[in-house]
Amino acid sequence: MENFELYLIVGLIVFTLWFIFNTKKFYFGEKRKIKNLHRFAKEGEVKAQQELAQHYQKGKILEKNCEKAAYWYQKAAFSGDEKAKGYLQKFLEKRKNNRKNKC
């Protein structure tokens, strides 16, 4: 028990390094996921278009952007995705009823 402070400091340093490493790993993993979603959505994959629209609408990982959300919902809906058509309809109704810039 005479070196308790030293063990505590070493433990905190190890924990901090572990935390930073895992946070960095998570951040770059999410960034890579969004980059791949954009690529697949541009190639015409309907599920990727729908997921990308949801990310833009909710502001999840990406900055909230109603216009981009509507664009990707529309692309997915035109590709024949019924779920995206429903989301697009709800999205447009919200925009029509709500004068503010909320998605």
N, C-alpha and C positions, 0 to 999 in steps of 0.2 A: 504493500500500500504506500510505500514511500515515493513511488514514481507515478502516482495516480494521475496527476496533472499532465504528465508527458503522454501517458496512454490515452487520455481523453483528447488531447490535441491531435495525436496521430490518428485516432479514430475519426475525429471530425474532418481531418484532411482527407482521409480515405473516402469517407461518405460524400464529401463535397465533390471530389474527383469523379466518383461513381455517378453522382447525380448529374453533373455537367455532361459527362459522356453519354448517358442515356437520354438526356434532354436533346442534345445535339443530334443523336441518332434518330430520335423520334421526329424532330423538326425536318431533317433532310429526307426522311422516309415519306412524310406527308407531302413535302414539296415535290418529290419524285412522283408520287401518286397523282397529284394534280397535273403535272407535266404530261404524264401518260394519258390521263383523262382527256386533256386537250388534243393530244395527237390522235387518239382513237375517235374522239367526237368529230374531228375534222375529216377523218377517213369515212365517216358515215355510220359508225356503230351507235345504234339507238340507245342502248343502256348507258353508254358513256355520255351521250348527249343529255339524257335525263338526269344522271348523277351530277354532271357539271352544272346544270341549271339549278338543281337543289342546293349545291354549294354556293352558287352566286346569290340565290334567293335568301338563304338563311345566314349568309355571311360566315359560313363554316369554312375555316382555313383560308378562304379567299375573302377579299373585301366585298361587302354587300353591294351588289349592282343589279338593280331591277331590270334595266334594259338588256343586259347580257343574259340574265335569267330567262326573260321572255324570248330572246333570240334562240337559246338552246332548247327551250320547251317547244317552240314553234318548229325547229328543225326535227326534233324527235316526233312531234305530232304529225308532221308531213311525211315522215317515214313510216307511219302507220301504227305507232305505239298508242294504244288506247289509254294507258295510264297517263302518259304525257298530255294527251288531249284533255283529260280531266283536270290535271294540274294547270294546264294553260287556261282552261275555262275559269277555274277558281281564281287564278292569278289575275286574269283580266277583269273579272267581276270585282275583286278587291280594289284594283286600280281605278275602276269606274266609280265605285261607291266612295272610295277614300281619296279625297283631293290631295292629301299629303303624299310625299314621295316614299311611301312605305310599300314593301313588297307583300 
